Amino acid sequence: MIRENKITEDENAVSEVVGFILIFGMVILAIGIIYAFGYPMLQSNMETSVFESSEQSFIVIQSNMKAVAFEQSPVKTTKMKIQTATLAYSNESFIQIDYNGTTIKKALGRIELIQDEKKIVYESGGVFKRYDRDSQVLVSNPHIFSTVAASGENVVSVGIISLYGNAASSGGGGIISLSMEHNTSQLTQMNDNATLTLTVNSSLAPRWATHLEEEGFTITSSSDTEVTAQMTNTNVIIGEHVVDVEIT
């Protein structure tokens, strides 16, 4: 009888140990599954949230650029939290203006937040979102507008904001600062009531085309990287503004 009781007690002890090991193994397995599948999803959602919230930061950049370029405020600084994204300056885009025998060609420069294939871009007054090559959104318009003067004549205002800085980028998390400093401004008015032709070379050309068309231009050619648009019988005011930028 004593021997049987001892065996029963030993079996109970072994059962408790085995039960503990099984429960502990299940807990470890659950943690592993959460880490393997849940953490990447959480990280992805966090990165998406940061990317979408960065749109508001670029609206602030747009406002600060306007103050520096048009109102000639000496210096403006915008701070952004970018997590795993990269904030970069590049000078790949340009605009060409042809009007009654006069040609003006200016580099635009751009500030862009890059996260994987997604981008938020500031380019010559406009704010753009690019999810991939075929998916682009114009968030806020560039400074090109068509109006009718009191005299009844059409007037196109072309505000060019050219950015100059080091072809640099900064990323890897933390707080990033973008400094904007006024360099030069020049205003040209031409009242020849002639044909105005604008050519924009940019990876965001399709969205530039949309904006120019909405302003009454006729699109004469368009591709993924360049758009040419015309408006006949118009006067034109061209504001050329240079802003120095630095990312730290």
Salt bridges, closest charged atoms under 4 A:
GLU52 OE1 - LYS129 NZ 2.55
GLU55 OE1 - LYS129 NZ 2.72
GLU112 OE1 - ARG110 NH1 3.21
GLU112 OE1 - LYS119 NZ 3.63
GLU123 OE2 - ARG110 NH2 2.92
ASP224 OD2 - ARG133 NH2 3.23
GLU240 OE1 - LYS106 NZ 3.21
